[in-house]
Amino acid sequence: MQKKTLMGSLPVYAQHLSEQTGVKVIVEGSQAYTDGTKVVVPFTETDPELSFGYVAHECSHVRNTDMQYFGEAQAVPFRLAVLNILEDIRIERLSMDQYPGTEGDLNHLVTVVLGDRLDPAEVARKPALHVVHDTLLLAGRWQVLGQELEQPATVMLQAQEKLLGAQLSARIMQKVGEVLQCDSTREVLALADAIIALLPSQEEQQGEGGSDQQEQPPQENSQESSGGGQGDQQDQEQPDSLPQEGDDASASEADSDEGEGQSQGEEAGQPDSEPKNSAGDQAGDGQDDRQDGGSSRSQGGDTPAEAEGDAAAGDSGSQSGDHPSQEANDLREQAMQATAGDLQGLISEVGDKAAELLSQKARRDPCARRLLSLAGRSCLRSDAASGRRVQLGLEQSSGLRQCLNGLLQAQVDCRVSLKRQGKRLDTSRIALLKAGETRVFRSKARAERQSAAIQFLLDKSGSMSGAMDEAEAALYAVLQAVENLPQVSTGAIAFPEQGTDGVTRCALIKGHRERLLQAVRLGGFGALHQGCTPLGEALWPAAVELLRAKGERKILFVITDGAPDSPWLAREMVERCKNSGIDVIALGFGGATADLLSRTFTRFRAVGQVSRLKQALFELVREVLVA
């Protein structure tokens, strides 16, 4: 069975992506959301890739999206939905380009949220506006981002082609592809408007029908109008031209062309026939073209009214034989007048749906760990307590520093090795020369000490109320003792910290890049006890901070009374730290005993009072830093 580690976990990934993108990512609580400046995601290990994808998606939104234009589009829900779809495609492409490692997570996010299969029968029952919406969503992502949505995208494309016609559908999808050329959310909104403008409109069709009727008047008035003159000219030309074209064509084509020519001649030559509107002409021509293979179009057999009707149809993205269905005649009006209720159930923003899934998972799992995040300095503190503890710690640190410095100095220049040449001969190895051993010279080399990162986790729960002075003084003493050691960085946090929003977090005492005196001035010390003892949850941010810090050796000191709220979780986290290369050492204060500490930790010392700190730490520090 593979041992659990901290590597690849959500908190570590979130912190890494936060450092790379500059967006604050917080892993806490049971609700996933973003407020435009930070991304919050609940902790989960059942499907970490979904969380990874959500964090990558929302980080790219924070970096690249101007939310002002979403406010402008909010008045028209369908316009807002199209903007969401296109902007998601744009920002995910930017994330994949800037941080290639996010591509797999984003693909997983889309597969989970949108699914990879669609039932064509269900799609056939969708309203026309839903068909266009889902085609933009699924086919857009499949064609532009190459995400694994081939089956649902193909089904939706077929449904849209049936609804709008193949050419208009193709023009719309071509517009979707232009989203990669957009450099801002403003340009994406303009592209969304252009796509909506391509949808069939009832007003345009009525206007085209009226213009066709004006251009195609009854034949008894044709002598007084230009349209009639064209009709007379066509009537005069057709009897001569049609037989000639038929003679040059094949037998089957000649029959087809002759039949069509006769039909056109009858229309032009019967003044009592009723004029047809453009929609009727287009539909009729489409059926004729499908029957004769389109030969009449290629041979110029259309009347001028039909040709003008074709041009009007081409402007709306369709030609003869490729028209929107009756259901889509007023699709643009449907889009502009649709309410949020009309679009209910549609997924426009995959990030919002992923946040909903993650939040449901966190609330549904009764064992979901609510690990703590790291906040700023503690608000519940005392300047008087800070001064008292710092002074006590300073008094105890001098002897500890001398001990540590002396111990480390004694290890310098004491590493001896044997070489084949040198200035000092090892007389005990001269006899080995006859056996061919030439490494008989002694050489001293400077011992290189490993760089180390040390993190402290201070328990300031209610059970530590009587031991806070001693515990924080011990913390200050060790920080003061090791601060000036070369290649050693230190940091410290405390738990729990009850926020004003009701969320429990950890409070910062000292950062790894801070000097100790600066941490004291900024209010890092003087914490007052509060809350319970969520040790297992607090070990997460402490370990993440330690992994971020520079240093080959990672050491985590836990200052506690040894009574966590969840002992099994605390033990699991200590084991994870060990498997991740972190040495965890417990320093017991208050009611901590060796027996109590041994239930959670494998390396510990029951200190009790800061005056015993030097004796307790001597063996531990020598073992950890100098081994």
C-alpha positions as a printed NumPy array, in Angstrom:
array([[  0.   ,   0.   ,   0.   ],
       [  1.362,   3.389,  -1.014],
       [  2.148,   5.669,   1.907],
       [  0.294,   8.952,   2.071],
       [  2.396,  12.064,   1.733],
       [  1.823,  15.778,   1.478],
       [  3.137,  15.93 ,  -2.07 ],
       [  0.475,  16.42 ,  -4.721],
       [ -2.168,  17.313,  -2.142],
       [ -4.589,  20.163,  -2.675],
       [ -3.021,  22.571,  -0.11 ],
       [  0.447,  22.134,  -1.596],
       [ -0.852,  22.498,  -5.174],
       [ -2.942,  25.541,  -4.26 ],
       [  0.016,  27.244,  -2.62 ],
       [  2.249,  26.467,  -5.583],
       [ -0.266,  27.838,  -8.09 ],
       [ -0.795,  30.853,  -5.873],
       [  2.918,  31.629,  -5.989],
       [  3.071,  31.115,  -9.746],
       [ -0.005,  33.161, -10.675],
       [  0.053,  35.782,  -7.939],
       [ -3.564,  34.959,  -7.022],
       [ -4.317,  34.153,  -3.391],
       [ -5.658,  30.599,  -3.066],
       [ -7.178,  29.501,   0.248],
       [ -8.085,  25.923,   1.139],
       [-10.661,  26.039,   3.909],
       [-14.302,  25.6  ,   4.861],
       [-16.971,  23.764,   2.889],
       [-17.823,  26.347,   0.204],
       [-15.935,  26.929,  -3.061],
       [-16.077,  30.471,  -4.43 ],
       [-14.096,  33.411,  -5.736],
       [-14.66 ,  37.094,  -5.019],
       [-12.567,  38.432,  -7.88 ],
       [ -9.384,  38.733,  -5.82 ],
       [ -8.943,  35.329,  -4.159],
       [-10.038,  31.737,  -4.74 ],
       [-11.427,  29.625,  -1.898],
       [-11.808,  25.859,  -2.238],
       [-12.776,  23.216,   0.351],
       [-10.354,  20.411,   1.087],
       [-11.001,  17.055,  -0.566],
       [ -8.972,  14.013,  -1.494],
       [-11.668,  11.98 ,  -3.257],
       [-11.257,  13.863,  -6.546],
       [ -8.306,  16.254,  -6.196],
       [ -8.083,  16.821,  -9.971],
       [-11.51 ,  18.468,  -9.882],
       [-10.255,  20.865,  -7.218],
       [ -7.038,  21.446,  -9.178],
       [ -9.03 ,  22.263, -12.309],
       [-11.341,  24.597, -10.405],
       [ -8.421,  26.478,  -8.861],
       [ -6.682,  26.814, -12.245],
       [ -9.917,  27.993, -13.903],
       [-10.734,  30.605, -11.289],
       [ -7.135,  31.824, -10.998],
       [ -7.173,  32.537, -14.718],
       [-10.469,  34.417, -14.297],
       [ -8.975,  36.58 , -11.543],
       [ -5.946,  37.327, -13.689],
       [ -7.595,  37.861, -17.073],
       [-11.31 ,  38.697, -16.717],
       [-12.793,  42.18 , -16.366],
       [-16.001,  41.6  , -14.405],
       [-17.353,  45.018, -15.418],
       [-18.591,  43.628, -18.73 ],
       [-20.453,  40.808, -17.028],
       [-22.426,  43.522, -15.248],
       [-23.21 ,  45.154, -18.587],
       [-24.474,  41.856, -20.04 ],
       [-26.542,  40.893, -17.016],
       [-29.709,  42.62 , -18.265],
       [-30.028,  40.046, -21.096],
       [-29.56 ,  36.548, -19.604],
       [-28.78 ,  34.82 , -22.929],
       [-26.205,  37.475, -23.765],
       [-24.608,  36.895, -20.356],
       [-24.629,  33.125, -20.956],
       [-22.849,  33.459, -24.316],
       [-20.315,  35.822, -22.736],
       [-19.677,  33.254, -19.993],
       [-19.136,  30.467, -22.522],
       [-16.721,  32.459, -24.677],
       [-14.803,  34.031, -21.788],
       [-14.301,  30.599, -20.201],
       [-12.753,  29.345, -23.433],
       [-10.467,  32.375, -23.635],
       [ -9.197,  32.286, -20.057],
       [ -8.666,  28.515, -20.079],
       [ -6.591,  28.818, -23.243],
       [ -4.532,  31.505, -21.513],
       [ -4.061,  29.244, -18.482],
       [ -2.917,  26.347, -20.678],
       [ -0.47 ,  28.596, -22.521],
       [  0.949,  30.279, -19.425],
       [  0.938,  27.192, -17.168],
       [  0.902,  24.013, -19.317],
       [  0.523,  21.805, -16.26 ],
       [ -3.052,  23.014, -15.813],
       [ -4.298,  21.594, -19.129],
       [ -4.965,  18.08 , -17.828],
       [ -6.755,  19.422, -14.742],
       [ -8.949,  21.717, -16.842],
       [ -9.843,  18.843, -19.172],
       [-10.826,  16.736, -16.158],
       [-12.912,  19.6  , -14.79 ],
       [-14.862,  19.9  , -18.041],
       [-15.421,  16.154, -18.305],
       [-16.808,  15.975, -14.77 ],
       [-19.004,  19.058, -15.108],
       [-20.31 ,  18.573, -18.651],
       [-20.013,  14.81 , -19.102],
       [-18.662,  13.009, -22.145],
       [-21.879,  11.475, -23.539],
       [-25.187,  12.886, -24.791],
       [-28.375,  11.069, -25.759],
       [-29.498,  12.327, -29.213],
       [-33.124,  11.625, -28.271],
       [-32.867,  14.019, -25.321],
       [-31.165,  16.63 , -27.48 ],
       [-34.034,  16.408, -29.987],
       [-36.426,  17.538, -27.256],
       [-34.4  ,  20.63 , -26.345],
       [-35.867,  24.067, -27.132],
       [-34.202,  25.869, -30.004],
       [-32.432,  28.378, -27.763],
       [-31.044,  25.582, -25.579],
       [-29.668,  23.849, -28.677],
       [-27.71 ,  26.928, -29.714],
       [-26.469,  27.49 , -26.15 ],
       [-25.227,  23.933, -25.631],
       [-23.645,  23.815, -29.076],
       [-21.638,  26.944, -28.297],
       [-20.623,  25.383, -24.975],
       [-19.722,  21.836, -26.051],
       [-18.689,  22.228, -29.683],
       [-16.857,  25.46 , -28.875],
       [-14.7  ,  23.768, -26.253],
       [-14.138,  20.705, -28.44 ],
       [-13.145,  22.666, -31.545],
       [-11.218,  25.533, -29.935],
       [ -9.618,  23.892, -26.87 ],
       [ -9.484,  20.294, -28.095],
       [-11.157,  19.017, -24.934],
       [-12.521,  15.472, -24.777],
       [-16.094,  16.301, -25.771],
       [-16.251,  14.79 , -29.243],
       [-19.459,  12.763, -28.837],
       [-21.604,  15.444, -27.145],
       [-20.155,  18.159, -29.393],
       [-20.973,  16.161, -32.523],
       [-24.524,  15.502, -31.343],
       [-25.09 ,  19.192, -30.623],
       [-23.595,  20.28 , -33.946],
       [-25.969,  17.975, -35.797],
       [-28.901,  19.359, -33.826],
       [-27.857,  22.946, -34.563],
       [-27.41 ,  22.236, -38.262],
       [-30.89 ,  20.769, -38.361],
       [-32.208,  23.846, -36.587],
       [-30.287,  26.592, -38.411],
       [-28.936,  24.95 , -41.523],
       [-25.386,  23.794, -42.093],
       [-24.01 ,  27.087, -43.43 ],
       [-25.385,  29.318, -40.707],
       [-24.28 ,  26.81 , -38.075],
       [-20.789,  26.782, -39.589],
       [-20.661,  30.591, -39.584],
       [-21.602,  30.68 , -35.917],
       [-18.927,  28.142, -34.979],
       [-16.403,  30.065, -37.039],
       [-17.233,  33.101, -34.934],
       [-16.697,  31.071, -31.763],
       [-13.188,  30.246, -32.963],
       [-12.407,  33.95 , -33.143],
       [-12.482,  34.125, -29.343],
       [ -8.775,  33.246, -29.289],
       [ -8.114,  36.514, -31.106],
       [ -9.791,  38.512, -28.315],
       [ -7.428,  40.282, -25.938],
       [ -9.982,  41.388, -23.364],
       [-13.399,  40.666, -21.909],
       [-14.727,  43.698, -23.763],
       [-13.796,  42.137, -27.093],
       [-15.367,  38.847, -26.019],
       [-18.644,  40.644, -25.269],
       [-18.575,  42.212, -28.74 ],
       [-18.025,  38.744, -30.211],
       [-20.988,  37.402, -28.217],
       [-23.166,  40.164, -29.678],
       [-21.957,  39.298, -33.183],
       [-22.931,  35.654, -32.674],
       [-26.395,  36.59 , -31.429],
       [-26.782,  38.891, -34.453],
       [-26.278,  35.891, -36.74 ],
       [-29.362,  34.146, -35.368],
       [-32.456,  34.242, -37.61 ],
       [-34.775,  37.177, -36.981],
       [-38.478,  37.368, -37.787],
       [-38.217,  41.064, -38.611],
       [-35.492,  40.444, -41.196],
       [-37.485,  37.663, -42.813],
       [-40.568,  39.857, -43.029],
       [-38.461,  42.623, -44.537],
       [-37.01 ,  40.242, -47.104],
       [-40.489,  38.957, -47.935],
       [-41.774,  42.502, -48.472],
       [-38.885,  43.424, -50.738],
       [-39.427,  40.287, -52.804],
       [-43.084,  41.137, -53.285],
       [-42.156,  44.627, -54.443],
       [-39.577,  43.309, -56.851],
       [-41.91 ,  40.577, -58.166],
       [-45.272,  42.345, -58.941],
       [-48.165,  40.777, -60.86 ],
       [-47.378,  40.386, -64.542],
       [-50.197,  42.671, -65.82 ],
       [-48.236,  45.646, -64.405],
       [-44.841,  44.396, -65.524],
       [-44.724,  46.67 , -68.572],
       [-44.595,  49.711, -66.305],
       [-41.948,  48.446, -63.892],
       [-38.306,  47.456, -64.104],
       [-39.073,  44.066, -62.625],
       [-41.571,  43.46 , -65.423],
       [-39.002,  44.451, -68.021],
       [-36.592,  41.904, -66.6  ],
       [-39.309,  39.296, -66.594],
       [-40.157,  40.035, -70.269],
       [-36.527,  39.832, -71.194],
       [-36.187,  36.505, -69.424],
       [-39.326,  35.204, -71.159],
       [-37.834,  36.177, -74.491],
       [-34.458,  34.613, -73.765],
       [-35.588,  31.372, -72.228],
       [-37.145,  29.71 , -75.298],
       [-33.876,  30.149, -77.237],
       [-31.428,  29.443, -74.47 ],
       [-32.949,  26.458, -72.804],
       [-32.897,  24.114, -75.837],
       [-29.298,  25.054, -76.575],
       [-28.22 ,  24.256, -73.05 ],
       [-30.185,  21.025, -73.206],
       [-28.478,  20.005, -76.46 ],
       [-25.036,  20.353, -74.871],
       [-25.941,  18.52 , -71.703],
       [-26.344,  14.806, -71.111],
       [-29.678,  13.169, -71.631],
       [-30.659,  13.059, -67.996],
       [-29.517,  16.644, -67.368],
       [-31.336,  17.86 , -70.454],
       [-34.585,  16.358, -69.257],
       [-34.179,  17.96 , -65.862],
       [-33.215,  21.365, -67.251],
       [-36.027,  21.306, -69.793],
       [-38.576,  20.568, -67.123],
       [-37.302,  23.379, -64.965],
       [-37.203,  25.798, -67.914],
       [-40.825,  25.009, -68.723],
       [-41.791,  25.605, -65.118],
       [-40.044,  28.972, -65.098],
       [-41.615,  29.881, -68.397],
       [-45.058,  29.1  , -67.087],
       [-44.499,  31.314, -64.048],
       [-43.298,  34.216, -66.145],
       [-45.965,  33.795, -68.82 ],
       [-49.09 ,  33.591, -66.655],
       [-50.031,  37.046, -65.418],
       [-52.851,  35.688, -63.269],
       [-50.487,  33.576, -61.112],
       [-49.967,  34.784, -57.564],
       [-46.465,  36.073, -56.672],
       [-44.534,  33.958, -54.204],
       [-42.709,  35.358, -51.213],
       [-38.981,  34.825, -50.758],
       [-39.379,  32.082, -48.166],
       [-41.647,  30.127, -50.456],
       [-39.314,  30.621, -53.421],
       [-36.328,  29.501, -51.386],
       [-38.082,  26.441, -50.046],
       [-39.319,  25.473, -53.481],
       [-35.941,  26.032, -55.089],
       [-34.323,  23.991, -52.349],
       [-36.563,  21.024, -53.092],
       [-35.914,  21.357, -56.838],
       [-32.168,  21.543, -56.264],
       [-32.207,  18.413, -54.137],
       [-34.14 ,  16.627, -56.891],
       [-32.056,  17.704, -59.881],
       [-28.678,  17.909, -58.192],
       [-28.539,  21.718, -58.319],
       [-28.154,  21.892, -62.104],
       [-30.57 ,  24.786, -62.499],
       [-28.394,  26.926, -60.197],
       [-25.262,  26.231, -62.179],
       [-26.952,  26.932, -65.512],
       [-28.421,  30.266, -64.503],
       [-32.081,  29.244, -64.655],
       [-33.194,  31.368, -61.657],
       [-35.471,  34.324, -62.008],
       [-34.158,  37.651, -60.766],
       [-36.528,  37.565, -57.808],
       [-35.182,  34.168, -56.84 ],
       [-31.609,  35.366, -57.185],
       [-32.297,  38.342, -54.932],
       [-33.967,  36.017, -52.453],
       [-30.854,  33.828, -52.479],
       [-28.673,  36.851, -51.743],
       [-30.853,  37.802, -48.809],
       [-30.668,  34.259, -47.507],
       [-26.895,  34.312, -47.865],
       [-26.733,  37.425, -45.688],
       [-28.388,  35.512, -42.858],
       [-25.975,  32.607, -43.205],
       [-28.054,  30.193, -45.298],
       [-28.659,  29.516, -48.959],
       [-31.256,  27.641, -50.941],
       [-31.666,  24.164, -49.524],
       [-30.086,  25.219, -46.22 ],
       [-32.597,  27.228, -44.232],
       [-33.444,  27.653, -40.577],
       [-36.386,  25.595, -39.463],
       [-39.698,  27.211, -38.573],
       [-38.789,  26.833, -34.903],
       [-35.778,  29.11 , -35.428],
       [-37.475,  31.858, -37.458],
       [-37.485,  34.24 , -34.485],
       [-34.488,  32.82 , -32.616],
       [-32.807,  36.181, -32.198],
       [-35.936,  37.6  , -30.608],
       [-36.102,  34.543, -28.347],
       [-32.495,  35.113, -27.307],
       [-32.978,  38.783, -26.459],
       [-36.275,  38.239, -24.624],
       [-35.361,  35.04 , -22.735],
       [-35.484,  35.238, -18.953],
       [-33.28 ,  33.479, -16.429],
       [-36.11 ,  30.985, -15.989],
       [-36.069,  30.185, -19.712],
       [-32.374,  29.27 , -19.412],
       [-32.747,  27.303, -16.201],
       [-30.716,  24.097, -16.137],
       [-28.14 ,  25.288, -18.67 ],
       [-24.465,  25.356, -17.689],
       [-22.884,  28.554, -18.95 ],
       [-19.962,  28.891, -16.514],
       [-18.223,  25.585, -15.766],
       [-16.426,  27.156, -12.801],
       [-19.728,  27.888, -11.038],
       [-20.93 ,  24.327, -11.601],
       [-17.611,  22.905, -10.354],
       [-17.855,  25.086,  -7.242],
       [-21.333,  23.7  ,  -6.616],
       [-20.086,  20.113,  -6.964],
       [-17.123,  20.694,  -4.647],
       [-19.292,  22.379,  -2.034],
       [-21.847,  19.557,  -2.151],
       [-19.077,  16.993,  -1.757],
       [-17.618,  18.817,   1.249],
       [-21.002,  19.106,   2.957],
       [-22.014,  15.537,   2.142],
       [-18.879,  13.915,   3.549],
       [-19.179,  13.82 ,   7.359],
       [-15.491,  12.942,   7.655],
       [-14.311,  15.703,   5.36 ],
       [-11.325,  17.357,   6.977],
       [-11.683,  21.058,   7.547],
       [ -7.987,  21.849,   7.471],
       [ -7.009,  25.295,   8.648],
       [ -5.607,  28.022,   6.468],
       [ -3.007,  30.602,   7.477],
       [ -4.22 ,  34.117,   8.199],
       [ -2.364,  37.213,   9.422],
       [ -1.312,  38.154,  12.933],
       [ -3.555,  37.273,  15.821],
       [ -6.09 ,  39.872,  16.904],
       [ -6.532,  38.339,  20.354],
       [ -3.238,  39.196,  22.01 ],
       [ -1.658,  41.29 ,  24.76 ],
       [  1.31 ,  43.637,  24.531],
       [  2.052,  43.066,  28.205],
       [  2.085,  39.295,  27.706],
       [  4.32 ,  39.731,  24.666],
       [  6.899,  41.769,  26.592],
       [  6.883,  39.365,  29.521],
       [  7.339,  36.243,  27.38 ],
       [  9.971,  37.765,  25.102],
       [ 12.044,  38.789,  28.115],
       [ 11.757,  35.314,  29.683],
       [ 12.674,  33.663,  26.422],
       [ 15.618,  35.987,  25.918],
       [ 17.019,  35.05 ,  29.321],
       [ 16.85 ,  31.352,  28.515],
       [ 18.128,  31.596,  24.939],
       [ 21.664,  32.738,  25.779],
       [ 22.753,  29.447,  27.244],
       [ 20.92 ,  27.575,  24.507],
       [ 22.673,  29.58 ,  21.809],
       [ 26.078,  28.907,  23.304],
       [ 25.242,  25.235,  23.502],
       [ 24.159,  25.073,  19.873],
       [ 27.002,  27.205,  18.539],
       [ 29.588,  25.226,  20.494],
       [ 28.117,  21.962,  19.355],
       [ 28.11 ,  22.997,  15.712],
       [ 31.579,  24.577,  15.904],
       [ 33.013,  21.345,  17.333],
       [ 31.968,  19.545,  14.189],
       [ 33.836,  21.908,  11.894],
       [ 37.259,  20.885,  10.523],
       [ 37.053,  17.473,  12.153],
       [ 36.201,  15.297,   9.175],
       [ 39.26 ,  13.185,   8.312],
       [ 39.742,  11.307,   5.055],
       [ 42.574,   9.312,   3.468],
       [ 44.105,  10.293,   0.147],
       [ 46.857,   9.08 ,  -2.155],
       [ 48.807,  12.312,  -1.775],
       [ 49.215,  14.93 ,   0.877],
       [ 51.52 ,  16.429,   3.49 ],
       [ 50.708,  14.323,   6.54 ],
       [ 51.342,  10.597,   6.546],
       [ 49.132,   8.202,   8.498],
       [ 51.815,   5.978,  10.063],
       [ 49.277,   3.313,  10.975],
       [ 48.755,   2.559,   7.279],
       [ 52.381,   2.333,   6.144],
       [ 52.331,  -1.452,   6.348],
       [ 49.526,  -1.492,   3.758],
       [ 51.837,  -0.074,   1.107],
       [ 53.23 ,  -3.577,   0.423],
       [ 49.697,  -4.742,  -0.349],
       [ 49.254,  -1.979,  -2.903],
       [ 47.254,   0.449,  -0.718],
       [ 48.393,   3.958,  -1.586],
       [ 45.81 ,   5.956,   0.418],
       [ 48.088,   6.613,   3.384],
       [ 47.888,  10.412,   3.685],
       [ 45.564,  12.121,   6.167],
       [ 43.423,  15.046,   5.053],
       [ 41.023,  17.238,   7.021],
       [ 38.059,  18.7  ,   5.199],
       [ 35.592,  21.331,   6.41 ],
       [ 32.348,  19.625,   7.388],
       [ 29.459,  20.981,   5.328],
       [ 26.309,  21.366,   7.34 ],
       [ 22.983,  20.832,   5.58 ],
       [ 20.745,  23.845,   5.134],
       [ 17.667,  23.575,   7.31 ],
       [ 14.181,  25.055,   7.467],
       [ 12.533,  24.977,  10.892],
       [  8.83 ,  25.597,  11.454],
       [  7.129,  26.013,  14.837],
       [  3.474,  25.307,  15.51 ],
       [  2.227,  26.764,  18.806],
       [ -0.9  ,  25.399,  20.452],
       [ -2.812,  28.267,  22.085],
       [ -6.043,  26.395,  22.761],
       [ -8.024,  26.707,  25.98 ],
       [ -6.245,  23.721,  27.552],
       [ -2.958,  25.674,  27.288],
       [ -4.264,  28.609,  29.322],
       [ -1.966,  27.99 ,  32.276],
       [  1.114,  27.287,  30.182],
       [  1.049,  30.061,  27.559],
       [  3.796,  32.135,  29.203],
       [  6.173,  29.169,  29.389],
       [  5.296,  27.827,  25.933],
       [  5.671,  31.13 ,  24.075],
       [  8.838,  31.974,  25.994],
       [ 10.287,  28.624,  24.909],
       [  9.297,  29.406,  21.328],
       [ 11.073,  32.747,  21.457],
       [ 14.148,  31.187,  23.056],
       [ 14.639,  28.63 ,  20.318],
       [ 13.955,  31.168,  17.559],
       [ 16.496,  33.511,  19.098],
       [ 19.048,  30.714,  19.441],
       [ 18.916,  29.471,  15.875],
       [ 18.19 ,  32.723,  14.028],
       [ 21.816,  33.608,  13.328],
       [ 22.931,  30.104,  12.452],
       [ 24.106,  29.907,   8.838],
       [ 21.831,  28.17 ,   6.327],
       [ 18.959,  27.964,   8.79 ],
       [ 15.582,  29.691,   8.3  ],
       [ 12.769,  29.747,  10.844],
       [  9.037,  30.391,  10.863],
       [  6.233,  30.079,  13.395],
       [  2.431,  29.989,  13.413],
       [ -0.15 ,  29.5  ,  16.175],
       [ -3.561,  27.828,  16.34 ],
       [ -6.476,  28.165,  16.676],
       [ -7.357,  31.708,  15.563],
       [-11.071,  32.483,  15.622],
       [-11.802,  34.947,  12.825],
       [-14.524,  37.566,  12.856],
       [-16.235,  35.61 ,  10.07 ],
       [-16.541,  32.544,  12.295],
       [-13.848,  30.564,  10.436],
       [-11.03 ,  28.975,  12.452],
       [ -7.568,  29.528,  11.013],
       [ -3.921,  29.702,  12.05 ],
       [ -2.244,  32.986,  12.989],
       [  1.165,  34.065,  11.773],
       [  3.87 ,  34.588,  14.406],
       [  7.002,  34.816,  12.254],
       [  7.566,  34.303,   8.561],
       [ 10.629,  32.545,   7.152],
       [ 11.818,  35.773,   5.559],
       [ 11.284,  37.888,   8.657],
       [ 13.725,  38.803,  11.366],
       [ 12.641,  37.878,  14.883],
       [ 12.632,  41.479,  16.154],
       [ 10.424,  42.511,  13.243],
       [  7.952,  39.731,  14.093],
       [  7.822,  40.988,  17.705],
       [  7.2  ,  44.591,  16.593],
       [  4.38 ,  43.487,  14.267],
       [  2.524,  41.751,  17.098],
       [  3.491,  38.148,  16.512],
       [  3.832,  37.37 ,  20.221],
       [  1.571,  37.821,  23.202],
       [ -1.202,  35.498,  21.992],
       [ -4.088,  34.689,  24.325],
       [ -5.63 ,  31.23 ,  24.562],
       [ -8.897,  30.451,  22.752],
       [-10.874,  27.592,  21.216],
       [-10.238,  23.862,  21.061],
       [ -7.227,  21.869,  19.801],
       [ -7.563,  21.084,  16.054],
       [ -3.97 ,  19.88 ,  15.877],
       [ -4.41 ,  17.606,  12.859],
       [ -6.007,  20.4  ,  10.844],
       [ -3.34 ,  22.913,  11.922],
       [ -0.489,  20.629,  10.857],
       [ -1.488,  21.169,   7.207],
       [ -0.599,  24.879,   6.922],
       [  2.487,  24.371,   9.103],
       [  3.746,  21.616,   6.794],
       [  2.928,  23.643,   3.661],
       [  4.884,  26.624,   5.008],
       [  7.788,  24.314,   5.76 ],
       [  7.785,  22.76 ,   2.306],
       [  7.816,  26.227,   0.757],
       [ 10.834,  27.344,   2.802],
       [ 14.371,  26.869,   1.5  ],
       [ 16.382,  24.17 ,   3.208],
       [ 17.377,  20.592,   2.571],
       [ 16.332,  19.406,   6.011],
       [ 12.78 ,  20.127,   7.142],
       [ 12.019,  20.223,  10.879],
       [  8.637,  20.882,  12.46 ],
       [  8.453,  21.655,  16.2  ],
       [  4.995,  21.334,  17.742],
       [  4.545,  23.088,  21.087],
       [  1.408,  21.594,  22.648],
       [ -0.107,  19.924,  25.701],
       [ -0.545,  16.724,  23.681],
       [ -4.372,  16.522,  23.761],
       [ -5.683,  17.029,  20.183],
       [ -9.389,  17.045,  19.333],
       [ -8.866,  14.251,  16.796],
       [ -5.928,  12.01 ,  17.817],
       [ -6.226,   9.759,  14.748],
       [ -6.077,  12.726,  12.368],
       [ -3.098,  14.164,  14.239],
       [ -1.283,  10.803,  14.023],
       [ -2.057,  10.526,  10.314],
       [ -0.687,  14.   ,   9.659],
       [  2.487,  13.265,  11.631],
       [  2.929,  10.128,   9.506],
       [  2.349,  12.103,   6.305],
       [  4.971,  14.627,   7.335],
       [  7.43 ,  11.822,   8.032],
       [  6.727,  10.241,   4.618],
       [  7.315,  13.657,   3.023],
       [ 10.757,  14.065,   4.593],
       [  9.729,  16.278,   7.516],
       [ 10.993,  15.578,  11.043],
       [  8.22 ,  16.27 ,  13.56 ],
       [  9.259,  16.93 ,  17.178],
       [  6.805,  17.677,  19.975],
       [  7.689,  19.902,  22.945],
       [  5.178,  19.285,  25.713],
       [  3.916,  22.017,  28.048],
       [  1.019,  22.292,  30.455],
       [ -0.444,  18.893,  31.203],
       [  1.696,  17.11 ,  28.621],
       [  3.415,  13.922,  29.749],
       [  5.653,  11.492,  27.908],
       [  2.85 ,   8.964,  27.798],
       [  0.376,  11.485,  26.379],
       [  2.794,  12.781,  23.74 ],
       [  3.751,   9.258,  22.658],
       [  0.179,   8.631,  21.5  ],
       [  0.615,  11.155,  18.686],
       [  4.332,  11.693,  18.154],
       [  7.339,   9.429,  17.748],
       [  9.871,  12.104,  18.78 ],
       [  9.017,  14.323,  21.732],
       [ 10.189,  15.897,  24.976],
       [  7.954,  16.837,  27.908],
       [  9.491,  20.214,  28.787],
       [  6.939,  21.666,  31.183],
       [  8.881,  24.857,  31.958],
       [ 11.119,  26.996,  29.84 ],
       [ 13.944,  26.586,  32.378],
       [ 14.162,  22.939,  31.348],
       [ 14.271,  23.768,  27.667],
       [ 18.054,  23.638,  27.23 ],
       [ 18.329,  20.196,  28.717],
       [ 15.346,  18.908,  26.73 ],
       [ 16.507,  20.364,  23.439],
       [ 20.184,  19.512,  23.675],
       [ 19.867,  15.95 ,  22.422],
       [ 17.051,  16.745,  20.017],
       [ 18.737,  19.663,  18.302],
       [ 22.051,  17.814,  18.056],
       [ 20.262,  14.862,  16.538],
       [ 18.267,  16.944,  14.045],
       [ 20.658,  19.658,  12.923],
       [ 24.045,  17.988,  13.123],
       [ 23.347,  14.332,  12.334]])
